[in-house]
């Protein structure tokens, strides 16, 4: 066999082997997603996670949590809580929930815990409740009652009341955290450049909302998860732990300020996903 023939045969052999390798690669690529799709189908769709912020915050306080949940494939809705009255805020959230198809994991921070407790009662789509440095009120209890039941809250001394006129024309009071006290009171473990923005964009809550008694709570019939922020200066950790025990909730602790969704988004996401896995 001459040199030219040997080279030609070697090239032919390499071409065949390369073609076989590409075919095998394409076959593997085709098979893997089919297997993944079957696994996804078997598990079914993930529940929608609905996030409800509390007083002195807005929906952007969930940004770090939203990024992680979406990365993990969860549909997410961050609700703009009006912070006007517990009954009114709860009714608004009920309307939002009515527009969501399929199972829901409902998470609330701070006063948002009172709102989700009211709004989820009787809603068969809400499969799990998650309370993050939040209130779990019994019927008739208010956020103000619960925050003062145990020592440790310094919120009252940090508040700035502002007179307002309610929608019905009656006088009311909006509550803000004083600018020079906001970081220490609300978010001591969050970088100052971020708390400077949070201070300016804080959403006020009405005094009436914090004083309004809760309706029949959903945590009596829906499984609940609680994340206790041990360095919280708004809701003492002892109050959070007591409410969690009373509700029979799955409880986790984290060393965090009240702004736990901002300072500990990974921990918050972990608790929410623990709850979500229970309903899939």
Backbone as CSV, one residue per row, in Angstrom:
resi,resn,N_x,N_y,N_z,CA_x,CA_y,CA_z,C_x,C_y,C_z
1,UNK,0.867,-1.197,0.000,0.000,0.000,0.000,0.897,1.239,0.000
2,UNK,0.651,2.174,-0.921,1.501,3.366,-0.958,1.099,4.364,0.108
3,UNK,1.925,5.377,0.274,1.738,6.359,1.353,0.423,7.109,1.199
4,UNK,0.064,7.449,-0.027,-1.174,8.194,-0.281,-2.397,7.397,0.146
5,UNK,-2.396,6.068,-0.132,-3.527,5.204,0.233,-3.662,5.110,1.741
6,UNK,-2.491,4.971,2.418,-2.542,4.874,3.886,-3.140,6.137,4.505
7,UNK,-2.739,7.303,4.005,-3.250,8.580,4.529,-4.747,8.686,4.287
8,UNK,-5.153,8.267,3.059,-6.575,8.343,2.724,-7.405,7.451,3.632
9,UNK,-6.914,6.207,3.889,-7.661,5.291,4.755,-7.714,5.814,6.195
10,UNK,-6.620,6.394,6.679,-6.592,6.943,8.042,-7.602,8.067,8.194
11,UNK,-7.678,8.903,7.141,-8.641,10.008,7.203,-10.075,9.485,7.227
12,UNK,-10.321,8.453,6.439,-11.668,7.869,6.407,-12.049,7.305,7.764
13,UNK,-11.090,6.590,8.396,-11.347,6.012,9.716,-11.636,7.089,10.741
14,UNK,-10.851,8.181,10.731,-11.060,9.283,11.677,-12.415,9.941,11.470
15,UNK,-12.806,10.052,10.183,-14.098,10.667,9.885,-15.242,9.836,10.440
16,UNK,-15.139,8.503,10.278,-16.169,7.604,10.783,-16.256,7.673,12.304
17,UNK,-15.081,7.639,12.978,-15.053,7.704,14.439,-15.622,9.027,14.948
18,UNK,-15.238,10.109,14.269,-15.741,11.426,14.682,-17.248,11.495,14.535
19,UNK,-17.740,10.940,13.405,-19.178,10.935,13.184,-19.901,10.134,14.242
20,UNK,-19.312,9.005,14.629,-19.919,8.181,15.674,-19.940,8.922,16.994
21,UNK,-18.843,9.658,17.280,-18.779,10.430,18.528,-19.834,11.503,18.569
22,UNK,-20.011,12.203,17.448,-21.026,13.252,17.385,-22.411,12.661,17.559
23,UNK,-22.650,11.502,16.892,-23.955,10.848,17.001,-24.236,10.446,18.430
24,UNK,-23.187,9.872,19.098,-23.375,9.472,20.496,-23.656,10.676,21.374
25,UNK,-22.936,11.787,21.089,-23.159,13.006,21.863,-24.565,13.532,21.676
26,UNK,-25.038,13.511,20.407,-26.393,13.972,20.147,-27.422,13.083,20.819
27,UNK,-27.148,11.754,20.808,-28.055,10.820,21.449,-28.127,11.083,22.942
28,UNK,-26.948,11.312,23.565,-26.918,11.590,25.009,-27.652,12.883,25.314
29,UNK,-27.425,13.887,24.449,-28.088,15.167,24.661,-29.599,15.031,24.548
30,UNK,-30.025,14.184,23.606,-31.458,13.993,23.409,-32.083,13.243,24.575
31,UNK,-31.348,12.241,25.078,-31.895,11.403,26.147,-31.975,12.155,27.465
32,UNK,-30.935,12.953,27.803,-30.884,13.595,29.121,-32.073,14.512,29.385
33,UNK,-32.382,15.442,28.455,-33.537,16.292,28.728,-34.837,15.509,28.826
34,UNK,-34.972,14.417,28.013,-36.194,13.635,28.088,-36.375,13.075,29.486
35,UNK,-35.267,12.612,30.086,-35.314,12.091,31.444,-35.657,13.193,32.431
36,UNK,-35.031,14.382,32.238,-35.297,15.520,33.130,-36.750,15.959,33.035
37,UNK,-37.280,15.970,31.782,-38.669,16.383,31.599,-39.616,15.419,32.305
38,UNK,-39.309,14.118,32.223,-40.151,13.135,32.890,-40.156,13.358,34.387
39,UNK,-38.939,13.671,34.940,-38.830,13.896,36.383,-39.659,15.107,36.800
40,UNK,-39.571,16.173,35.974,-40.337,17.384,36.270,-41.831,17.115,36.221
41,UNK,-42.240,16.320,35.214,-43.657,15.998,35.086,-44.151,15.199,36.277
42,UNK,-43.296,14.258,36.731,-43.683,13.440,37.871,-43.884,14.285,39.118
43,UNK,-43.033,15.300,39.284,-43.133,16.125,40.480,-44.299,17.098,40.406
44,UNK,-44.667,17.465,39.196,-45.727,18.443,39.032,-45.191,19.854,39.150
45,UNK,-46.006,20.860,38.849,-45.558,22.257,38.904,-45.286,22.705,40.337
46,UNK,-44.357,23.633,40.476,-44.057,24.168,41.802,-45.135,25.173,42.217
47,UNK,-45.399,25.263,43.523,-46.410,26.224,43.977,-45.934,27.660,43.770
48,UNK,-46.883,28.551,43.643,-46.554,29.974,43.563,-46.255,30.490,44.971
49,UNK,-45.156,31.213,45.097,-44.796,31.821,46.379,-45.274,33.269,46.365
50,UNK,-46.122,33.611,47.313,-46.648,34.978,47.436,-46.016,35.618,48.667
51,UNK,-45.358,36.750,48.465,-44.597,37.432,49.506,-45.311,38.720,49.921
52,UNK,-45.481,38.905,51.229,-46.196,40.078,51.743,-45.298,40.811,52.739
53,UNK,-44.895,42.021,52.386,-44.023,42.806,53.264,-44.824,43.393,54.421
54,UNK,-44.104,43.886,55.406,-44.741,44.487,56.566,-44.558,45.994,56.604
55,UNK,-44.709,46.556,57.800,-44.599,48.000,57.990,-43.166,48.478,57.778
56,UNK,-43.042,49.712,57.309,-41.755,50.401,57.128,-40.911,49.776,56.019
57,UNK,-41.530,48.957,55.164,-40.825,48.305,54.062,-41.709,48.357,52.825
58,UNK,-41.181,47.865,51.712,-41.984,47.718,50.503,-41.577,46.424,49.811
59,UNK,-42.108,46.171,48.624,-41.865,44.890,47.960,-40.402,44.678,47.573
60,UNK,-39.627,45.759,47.445,-38.215,45.588,47.096,-37.424,44.935,48.229
61,UNK,-37.999,44.892,49.430,-37.305,44.227,50.538,-37.169,42.723,50.296
62,UNK,-37.903,42.194,49.319,-37.840,40.777,48.960,-36.888,40.498,47.805
63,UNK,-36.211,41.510,47.266,-35.467,41.321,46.020,-34.481,40.156,46.069
64,UNK,-33.712,40.048,47.137,-32.739,38.965,47.238,-33.409,37.605,47.300
65,UNK,-34.541,37.535,47.968,-35.303,36.284,48.071,-35.919,35.931,46.721
66,UNK,-36.470,36.928,46.040,-37.085,36.702,44.727,-36.066,36.137,43.745
67,UNK,-34.861,36.702,43.723,-33.815,36.204,42.821,-33.553,34.723,43.053
68,UNK,-33.459,34.327,44.313,-33.146,32.933,44.637,-34.320,32.007,44.314
69,UNK,-35.531,32.428,44.632,-36.700,31.604,44.336,-36.882,31.404,42.830
70,UNK,-36.715,32.462,42.080,-36.858,32.362,40.618,-35.752,31.487,40.029
71,UNK,-34.560,31.606,40.558,-33.458,30.750,40.110,-33.797,29.277,40.323
72,UNK,-34.531,28.993,41.403,-34.900,27.614,41.721,-36.218,27.182,41.069
73,UNK,-36.757,28.035,40.206,-37.914,27.645,39.410,-39.270,27.926,40.003
74,UNK,-39.342,28.755,41.041,-40.637,29.040,41.672,-41.278,30.282,41.056
75,UNK,-42.564,30.218,40.702,-43.285,31.443,40.357,-43.431,32.298,41.620
76,UNK,-43.262,33.599,41.484,-43.274,34.489,42.657,-44.160,35.701,42.399
77,UNK,-44.919,36.085,43.424,-45.681,37.338,43.408,-45.336,38.099,44.677
78,UNK,-44.844,39.321,44.534,-44.560,40.179,45.688,-45.656,41.230,45.764
79,UNK,-46.451,41.141,46.809,-47.644,41.984,46.939,-47.300,43.335,47.559
80,UNK,-47.882,44.394,47.011,-47.732,45.729,47.593,-48.773,45.884,48.699
81,UNK,-48.372,45.632,49.924,-49.276,45.696,51.080,-49.660,47.157,51.348
82,UNK,-50.943,47.490,51.363,-51.338,48.900,51.538,-50.953,49.495,52.891
83,UNK,-50.935,48.684,53.971,-50.568,49.149,55.317,-51.534,50.203,55.858
84,UNK,-52.824,50.043,55.508,-53.825,51.022,55.947,-54.678,50.510,57.102
85,UNK,-55.116,49.252,57.031,-55.884,48.633,58.116,-55.741,47.133,57.958
86,UNK,-55.786,46.409,59.075,-55.600,44.966,58.983,-56.721,44.323,58.164
87,UNK,-57.947,44.724,58.400,-59.057,44.138,57.644,-58.988,44.519,56.167
88,UNK,-58.671,45.771,55.881,-58.575,46.227,54.495,-57.395,45.607,53.758
89,UNK,-56.251,45.544,54.418,-55.067,44.931,53.806,-55.304,43.448,53.536
90,UNK,-55.989,42.780,54.464,-56.290,41.359,54.300,-57.254,41.136,53.138
91,UNK,-58.244,42.007,53.013,-59.196,41.895,51.903,-58.479,42.090,50.564
92,UNK,-57.555,43.023,50.518,-56.779,43.253,49.297,-55.973,42.012,48.938
93,UNK,-55.309,41.409,49.939,-54.522,40.213,49.683,-55.421,39.062,49.228
94,UNK,-56.601,38.939,49.798,-57.540,37.901,49.356,-57.841,38.040,47.871
95,UNK,-58.008,39.274,47.406,-58.273,39.499,45.984,-57.083,39.074,45.135
96,UNK,-55.881,39.382,45.600,-54.678,38.966,44.870,-54.618,37.443,44.788
97,UNK,-54.846,36.773,45.903,-54.792,35.309,45.940,-55.854,34.687,45.032
98,UNK,-57.007,35.320,44.929,-58.079,34.792,44.090,-57.696,34.756,42.616
99,UNK,-56.722,35.565,42.231,-56.281,35.607,40.844,-55.133,34.669,40.526
100,UNK,-54.737,33.843,41.480,-53.610,32.923,41.278,-54.140,31.495,41.189
101,UNK,-53.810,30.802,40.113,-54.231,29.412,39.946,-53.248,28.467,40.631
102,UNK,-53.761,27.389,41.189,-52.907,26.356,41.749,-52.485,26.633,43.175
103,UNK,-51.647,25.729,43.720,-51.238,25.842,45.127,-50.365,27.057,45.383
104,UNK,-50.494,27.589,46.600,-49.777,28.802,46.996,-49.057,28.564,48.323
105,UNK,-47.820,29.052,48.404,-47.116,29.194,49.676,-47.124,30.680,49.990
106,UNK,-47.704,31.045,51.117,-47.927,32.454,51.464,-46.980,32.852,52.585
107,UNK,-46.126,33.833,52.320,-45.104,34.248,53.284,-45.290,35.707,53.665
108,UNK,-45.161,36.004,54.968,-45.319,37.366,55.444,-44.203,37.772,56.382
109,UNK,-43.767,39.001,56.268,-42.751,39.564,57.154,-43.412,40.572,58.086
110,UNK,-43.097,40.494,59.388,-43.529,41.493,60.360,-45.066,41.588,60.418
111,UNK,-45.612,42.787,60.243,-47.060,42.978,60.204,-47.690,42.165,59.075
112,UNK,-46.917,41.869,58.050,-47.407,41.014,56.963,-47.838,39.649,57.461
113,UNK,-47.290,39.193,58.596,-47.734,37.942,59.185,-49.187,38.008,59.627
114,UNK,-49.580,39.132,60.216,-50.983,39.320,60.600,-51.884,39.308,59.372
115,UNK,-51.409,39.924,58.299,-52.208,40.019,57.075,-52.405,38.641,56.443
116,UNK,-51.341,37.837,56.346,-51.498,36.514,55.727,-52.355,35.598,56.599
117,UNK,-52.270,35.767,57.925,-53.099,34.956,58.819,-54.576,35.201,58.576
118,UNK,-54.940,36.458,58.366,-56.329,36.809,58.072,-56.751,36.347,56.680
119,UNK,-55.914,36.663,55.696,-56.303,36.497,54.289,-56.390,35.042,53.853
120,UNK,-55.605,34.153,54.461,-55.561,32.755,54.009,-56.686,31.906,54.568
121,UNK,-57.361,32.375,55.589,-58.429,31.585,56.210,-59.512,31.259,55.187
122,UNK,-59.778,29.960,55.019,-60.806,29.515,54.087,-60.360,29.389,52.647
123,UNK,-59.088,29.735,52.341,-58.583,29.636,50.967,-57.919,28.272,50.781
124,UNK,-58.542,27.409,50.003,-58.047,26.040,49.835,-56.768,25.955,49.018
125,UNK,-56.433,27.004,48.273,-55.208,26.988,47.471,-53.958,27.262,48.303
126,UNK,-54.123,27.912,49.457,-52.965,28.208,50.311,-52.625,26.951,51.102
127,UNK,-51.469,26.376,50.793,-51.080,25.087,51.366,-50.073,25.212,52.500
128,UNK,-49.398,26.347,52.593,-48.412,26.549,53.658,-48.274,28.033,53.941
129,UNK,-48.041,28.348,55.218,-47.819,29.728,55.659,-46.398,29.841,56.200
130,UNK,-45.720,30.931,55.841,-44.357,31.161,56.311,-44.298,32.529,56.968
131,UNK,-43.825,32.548,58.210,-43.746,33.783,58.996,-42.280,34.115,59.240
132,UNK,-41.874,35.286,58.804,-40.470,35.689,58.849,-40.336,36.925,59.739
133,UNK,-39.811,36.717,60.963,-39.782,37.804,61.949,-41.140,38.489,61.977
134,UNK,-42.180,37.675,62.176,-43.547,38.138,61.920,-44.491,37.825,63.075
135,UNK,-45.667,38.442,62.981,-46.739,38.197,63.946,-47.597,37.016,63.512
136,UNK,-47.958,36.172,64.494,-48.943,35.108,64.294,-50.061,35.347,65.310
137,UNK,-50.948,36.283,65.051,-51.939,36.649,66.063,-53.048,35.623,66.211
138,UNK,-53.539,35.494,67.429,-54.778,34.771,67.697,-55.924,35.742,67.430
139,UNK,-57.125,35.224,67.294,-58.281,36.084,67.047,-58.387,37.152,68.132
140,UNK,-58.513,38.405,67.704,-58.656,39.521,68.622,-57.356,40.197,69.007
141,UNK,-56.217,39.548,68.761,-54.924,40.140,69.118,-54.452,41.086,68.017
142,UNK,-53.757,42.142,68.420,-53.199,43.088,67.459,-51.674,43.001,67.464
143,UNK,-51.068,43.573,66.427,-49.611,43.631,66.364,-49.055,44.404,67.551
144,UNK,-49.727,45.488,67.916,-49.283,46.274,69.069,-49.316,45.470,70.355
145,UNK,-50.379,44.685,70.553,-50.471,43.838,71.742,-49.282,42.876,71.818
146,UNK,-49.024,42.205,70.714,-48.033,41.129,70.702,-46.602,41.646,70.827
147,UNK,-46.315,42.800,70.224,-44.944,43.323,70.300,-44.607,43.779,71.710
148,UNK,-45.632,44.132,72.513,-45.387,44.585,73.881,-45.566,43.505,74.932
149,UNK,-45.901,42.289,74.505,-46.162,41.221,75.470,-44.893,40.706,76.132
150,UNK,-43.755,40.840,75.437,-42.460,40.431,75.971,-41.518,41.630,75.925
151,UNK,-40.590,41.734,76.863,-39.648,42.855,76.839,-38.677,42.744,75.667
152,UNK,-38.172,43.895,75.236,-37.126,43.882,74.209,-37.389,44.771,73.016
153,UNK,-38.651,45.132,72.756,-38.934,45.995,71.613,-38.617,47.445,71.956
154,UNK,-37.887,48.104,71.045,-37.595,49.531,71.215,-38.278,50.364,70.128
155,UNK,-39.247,49.756,69.457,-39.886,50.426,68.320,-40.632,51.681,68.738
156,UNK,-41.352,51.631,69.843,-42.195,52.764,70.241,-41.397,54.058,70.351
157,UNK,-40.177,53.949,70.889,-39.338,55.142,71.073,-38.738,55.645,69.767
158,UNK,-38.761,54.803,68.721,-38.143,55.170,67.441,-39.149,55.716,66.436
159,UNK,-40.423,55.706,66.776,-41.452,56.078,65.811,-41.633,57.585,65.670
160,UNK,-42.032,57.994,64.474,-42.403,59.388,64.204,-43.835,59.403,63.685
161,UNK,-44.792,59.894,64.482,-46.188,59.938,64.036,-46.451,61.147,63.137
162,UNK,-47.247,60.929,62.099,-47.614,62.000,61.175,-49.131,61.988,60.986
163,UNK,-49.825,63.098,61.328,-51.283,63.135,61.148,-51.654,63.037,59.662
164,UNK,-52.692,62.232,59.370,-53.181,62.092,57.999,-54.707,62.070,58.026
165,UNK,-55.291,62.264,56.866,-56.737,62.141,56.717,-57.040,60.831,56.014
166,UNK,-57.855,60.007,56.643,-58.207,58.717,56.054,-59.123,58.892,54.853
167,UNK,-59.288,57.813,54.088,-60.096,57.867,52.868,-61.538,58.278,53.153
168,UNK,-62.029,57.944,54.345,-63.406,58.301,54.689,-63.519,59.697,55.305
169,UNK,-62.399,60.429,55.340,-62.406,61.785,55.870,-62.085,61.896,57.347
170,UNK,-61.983,60.773,58.034,-61.678,60.793,59.468,-60.180,61.019,59.689
171,UNK,-59.805,61.556,60.850,-58.383,61.764,61.129,-57.685,60.444,61.447
172,UNK,-56.430,60.341,61.046,-55.639,59.149,61.329,-54.193,59.524,61.587
173,UNK,-53.373,58.512,61.797,-51.955,58.748,62.064,-51.119,57.727,61.313
174,UNK,-50.175,58.226,60.507,-49.174,57.372,59.874,-47.952,57.285,60.783
175,UNK,-47.356,56.113,60.837,-46.164,55.905,61.657,-44.957,55.603,60.774
176,UNK,-43.895,56.353,60.990,-42.602,56.124,60.343,-41.574,55.830,61.434
177,UNK,-40.472,55.219,61.045,-39.316,55.142,61.946,-38.450,56.371,61.690
178,UNK,-38.047,57.052,62.744,-37.216,58.245,62.610,-35.947,57.916,61.802
179,UNK,-35.605,58.825,60.913,-34.500,58.579,59.984,-33.192,58.239,60.691
180,UNK,-32.880,58.961,61.765,-31.606,58.734,62.436,-31.600,57.467,63.286
181,UNK,-32.771,56.833,63.437,-32.858,55.602,64.223,-33.186,54.370,63.377
182,UNK,-33.420,54.604,62.085,-33.932,53.517,61.246,-32.980,52.326,61.191
183,UNK,-31.722,52.582,60.891,-30.807,51.442,60.709,-30.683,50.625,61.989
184,UNK,-30.443,51.279,63.099,-30.253,50.569,64.355,-31.513,49.828,64.781
185,UNK,-32.655,50.441,64.529,-33.921,49.846,64.944,-34.357,48.701,64.042
186,UNK,-34.215,48.892,62.748,-34.859,48.013,61.776,-33.905,47.067,61.065
187,UNK,-32.689,47.511,60.800,-31.820,46.751,59.896,-30.346,46.916,60.265
188,UNK,-30.018,46.629,61.516,-28.659,46.893,62.006,-27.583,46.065,61.314
189,UNK,-27.959,44.919,60.738,-26.971,44.063,60.081,-26.976,44.214,58.559
190,UNK,-27.603,45.277,58.063,-27.623,45.575,56.632,-26.637,46.709,56.367
191,UNK,-25.853,46.647,55.271,-24.888,47.716,54.976,-25.535,49.096,54.956
192,UNK,-24.790,50.081,55.427,-25.361,51.421,55.587,-25.823,52.025,54.261
193,UNK,-25.109,51.759,53.167,-25.540,52.351,51.896,-26.923,51.841,51.499
194,UNK,-27.251,50.608,51.900,-28.569,50.063,51.606,-29.616,50.587,52.586
195,UNK,-29.270,50.703,53.850,-30.251,51.195,54.831,-30.548,52.681,54.621
196,UNK,-29.590,53.412,54.060,-29.871,54.816,53.732,-31.027,54.905,52.735
197,UNK,-31.029,53.998,51.747,-32.125,53.967,50.780,-33.411,53.472,51.422
198,UNK,-33.298,52.443,52.271,-34.481,51.898,52.941,-35.148,52.939,53.834
199,UNK,-34.332,53.787,54.446,-34.867,54.835,55.317,-35.743,55.799,54.523
200,UNK,-35.247,56.211,53.365,-35.956,57.187,52.534,-37.213,56.586,51.907
201,UNK,-37.153,55.295,51.547,-38.273,54.675,50.832,-39.224,53.903,51.748
202,UNK,-39.029,53.985,53.062,-39.897,53.238,53.978,-41.356,53.619,53.770
203,UNK,-42.231,52.601,53.855,-43.672,52.796,53.731,-44.274,52.913,55.125
204,UNK,-45.029,53.969,55.395,-45.629,54.112,56.722,-46.805,53.162,56.912
205,UNK,-47.029,52.783,58.134,-48.200,51.998,58.505,-49.086,52.882,59.377
206,UNK,-50.383,52.701,59.303,-51.249,53.502,60.159,-51.233,52.941,61.586
207,UNK,-51.405,53.840,62.529,-51.508,53.432,63.922,-52.694,52.489,64.106
208,UNK,-53.761,52.736,63.352,-54.955,51.902,63.453,-54.684,50.471,63.010
209,UNK,-53.863,50.301,61.973,-53.557,48.956,61.473,-52.843,48.118,62.527
210,UNK,-51.914,48.748,63.246,-51.167,48.024,64.274,-52.020,47.755,65.512
211,UNK,-53.102,48.511,65.664,-53.958,48.331,66.830,-55.199,47.492,66.578
212,UNK,-55.433,47.104,65.320,-56.642,46.368,64.980,-56.511,44.884,65.321
213,UNK,-57.539,44.325,65.930,-57.536,42.914,66.290,-57.683,42.003,65.076
214,UNK,-57.037,40.837,65.149,-57.053,39.883,64.048,-58.351,39.099,63.995
215,UNK,-58.656,38.585,62.810,-59.780,37.664,62.631,-59.311,36.239,62.928
216,UNK,-60.162,35.258,62.652,-59.794,33.861,62.883,-58.552,33.516,62.068
217,UNK,-57.477,33.042,62.709,-56.202,32.885,61.999,-56.105,31.593,61.186
218,UNK,-55.477,31.715,60.028,-55.313,30.563,59.138,-54.308,29.546,59.667
219,UNK,-53.402,29.963,60.574,-52.396,29.011,61.060,-53.011,27.884,61.893
220,UNK,-54.268,28.023,62.244,-54.939,26.940,62.975,-55.259,25.750,62.072
221,UNK,-55.347,25.989,60.782,-55.728,24.925,59.849,-54.707,24.681,58.743
222,UNK,-53.739,25.575,58.570,-52.745,25.450,57.505,-51.363,25.280,58.130
223,UNK,-50.569,24.313,57.685,-49.220,24.122,58.247,-48.389,25.396,58.134
224,UNK,-47.605,25.665,59.193,-46.875,26.934,59.264,-45.395,26.722,59.543
225,UNK,-44.592,27.624,58.996,-43.154,27.667,59.223,-42.811,29.051,59.770
226,UNK,-41.901,29.117,60.732,-41.519,30.388,61.351,-40.000,30.523,61.334
227,UNK,-39.531,31.699,60.928,-38.120,32.049,61.059,-38.011,33.141,62.107
228,UNK,-37.354,32.828,63.222,-37.188,33.760,64.325,-35.892,34.548,64.130
229,UNK,-35.995,35.873,64.139,-34.814,36.745,64.054,-34.379,37.083,65.478
230,UNK,-33.251,36.541,65.889,-32.875,36.630,67.309,-32.401,38.012,67.734
231,UNK,-32.053,38.885,66.770,-31.587,40.240,67.101,-32.635,41.295,66.758
232,UNK,-33.881,40.880,66.686,-34.980,41.764,66.280,-35.293,42.778,67.380
233,UNK,-35.354,44.064,67.008,-35.702,45.116,67.960,-37.131,45.621,67.773
234,UNK,-37.824,45.108,66.760,-39.239,45.448,66.576,-40.131,44.441,67.287
235,UNK,-39.945,43.163,66.963,-40.713,42.081,67.600,-39.715,41.226,68.371
236,UNK,-39.720,41.258,69.675,-38.729,40.496,70.441,-38.715,39.024,70.045
237,UNK,-37.508,38.454,70.017,-37.372,37.039,69.658,-38.234,36.153,70.560
238,UNK,-38.349,36.521,71.839,-39.169,35.732,72.760,-40.623,35.702,72.323
239,UNK,-41.122,36.820,71.788,-42.497,36.866,71.292,-42.653,36.009,70.052
240,UNK,-41.675,36.074,69.156,-41.725,35.255,67.943,-41.733,33.769,68.286
241,UNK,-40.879,33.378,69.223,-40.799,31.965,69.625,-42.093,31.502,70.281
242,UNK,-42.665,32.354,71.125,-43.909,32.010,71.814,-45.050,31.822,70.825
243,UNK,-45.159,32.726,69.858,-46.206,32.601,68.846,-46.015,31.350,67.998
244,UNK,-44.755,31.037,67.670,-44.473,29.839,66.875,-44.882,28.570,67.622
245,UNK,-44.561,28.514,68.910,-44.940,27.331,69.707,-46.453,27.199,69.790
246,UNK,-47.129,28.319,69.997,-48.584,28.297,70.100,-49.226,27.782,68.811
247,UNK,-48.614,28.126,67.676,-49.160,27.709,66.381,-48.704,26.311,65.970
248,UNK,-47.788,25.719,66.739,-47.258,24.406,66.369,-46.463,24.458,65.078
249,UNK,-45.758,25.560,64.856,-45.049,25.777,63.596,-43.679,25.103,63.575
250,UNK,-43.207,24.793,62.371,-41.817,24.382,62.169,-40.968,25.635,62.361
251,UNK,-40.030,25.606,63.280,-39.333,26.842,63.666,-37.830,26.752,63.439
252,UNK,-37.277,27.827,62.870,-35.839,27.976,62.654,-35.421,29.326,63.211
253,UNK,-34.211,29.413,63.726,-33.683,30.688,64.214,-32.539,31.161,63.334
254,UNK,-32.393,32.477,63.242,-31.264,33.057,62.527,-30.840,34.320,63.275
255,UNK,-29.547,34.545,63.347,-29.031,35.760,63.978,-29.200,36.909,62.987
256,UNK,-30.238,37.683,63.194,-30.588,38.715,62.224,-31.365,39.830,62.897
257,UNK,-31.324,40.995,62.265,-32.183,42.110,62.649,-33.605,41.826,62.167
258,UNK,-34.491,42.790,62.371,-35.871,42.650,61.910,-35.941,42.520,60.393
259,UNK,-35.008,43.149,59.674,-35.016,43.137,58.206,-34.406,41.845,57.674
260,UNK,-34.949,40.724,58.080,-34.331,39.427,57.789,-34.348,39.089,56.295
261,UNK,-35.359,39.531,55.571,-35.395,39.220,54.135,-34.316,39.968,53.365
262,UNK,-33.832,41.064,53.920,-32.759,41.838,53.282,-31.384,41.326,53.712
263,UNK,-31.224,41.075,55.007,-29.899,40.681,55.513,-29.618,39.189,55.359
264,UNK,-30.662,38.367,55.316,-30.483,36.907,55.245,-31.393,36.291,54.165
265,UNK,-31.257,36.733,52.908,-32.166,36.202,51.872,-32.004,34.705,51.647
266,UNK,-30.804,34.181,51.831,-30.596,32.747,51.659,-31.324,31.933,52.703
267,UNK,-31.267,32.386,53.946,-31.950,31.690,55.028,-33.464,31.779,54.848
268,UNK,-33.944,32.941,54.475,-35.373,33.132,54.237,-35.848,32.214,53.104
269,UNK,-35.089,32.192,52.009,-35.449,31.336,50.879,-35.479,29.873,51.290
270,UNK,-34.521,29.460,52.104,-34.474,28.076,52.553,-35.717,27.665,53.312
271,UNK,-36.195,28.535,54.194,-37.404,28.229,54.963,-38.626,28.180,54.045
272,UNK,-38.719,29.134,53.111,-39.842,29.141,52.168,-39.840,27.871,51.316
273,UNK,-38.670,27.458,50.862,-38.609,26.259,50.017,-38.859,24.994,50.815
274,UNK,-38.504,24.990,52.093,-38.879,23.852,52.959,-40.399,23.712,52.985
275,UNK,-41.078,24.854,53.165,-42.541,24.837,53.165,-43.090,24.413,51.812
276,UNK,-42.483,24.915,50.738,-42.957,24.586,49.386,-42.808,23.110,49.086
277,UNK,-41.732,22.500,49.522,-41.527,21.073,49.249,-42.590,20.195,49.946
278,UNK,-43.179,20.717,50.992,-44.186,19.936,51.709,-45.506,19.858,50.953
279,UNK,-45.715,20.732,49.970,-46.992,20.750,49.266,-46.869,20.254,47.847
280,UNK,-45.707,19.744,47.437,-45.511,19.262,46.067,-45.748,17.781,45.987
